Amino acid sequence: MSTTPPRSALHLAATLLTATVALYTALVAFGNITDFGTNQQFVRHVLAMDTTFKDEDLMWRAITSKGLQDAAYVAIIVWETLAALVLIYGTWLWFRRDDLSARRFSTYGLLMLMLLFGGGFIAIGGEWFSMWQSGDWNGLDAATRVFLLSGAVLLVVNLPSGKEKSAT
């Protein structure tokens, strides 16, 4: 006879949603590592602003150094990989029923993704480098999907389970 109580629906949802985002992020990082050139071109074009309207009031923002562009791309891949590892660990903790640690690590990983996709791709890429102007190199829709998915999972992960102790 097992003494472990059954998992709640909320626990199961947090576990599976964290696992889903962990899998997605790991696949994105893996793809960027094994097919380095595809998204390297994306980052280069966005930073160079070479497919925007080329408004002279904005073009001073362009980064045309391939070395700086590639450094930015490698930093993105490292960040994605770290976020994937944090989320995988969070998933492991959910499976082990260490809810407090699982919630903490899941939150860290999800916030890492929200910073990358919201702050990095939507704000910096989309607005600072005017990615929204490009018909060819515009990743705003994909970035928005990941940002919203991460935010929704973050909410589920941090819903009160009823097991928390009151601070009063």
HELIX and SHEET records of a PDB file:
HELIX    1   1 ALA A    9  THR A   34  1                                  26    
HELIX    2   2 PHE A   36  ALA A   48  1                                  13    
HELIX    3   3 MET A   59  ARG A   61  5                                   3    
HELIX    4   4 LYS A   66  PHE A   95  1                                  30    
HELIX    5   5 ASP A   99  MET A  114  1                                  16    
HELIX    6   6 LEU A  115  TRP A  128  3                                  14    
HELIX    7   7 MET A  131  GLN A  133  5                                   3    
HELIX    8   8 LEU A  140  VAL A  157  1                                  18    
END                                                                             
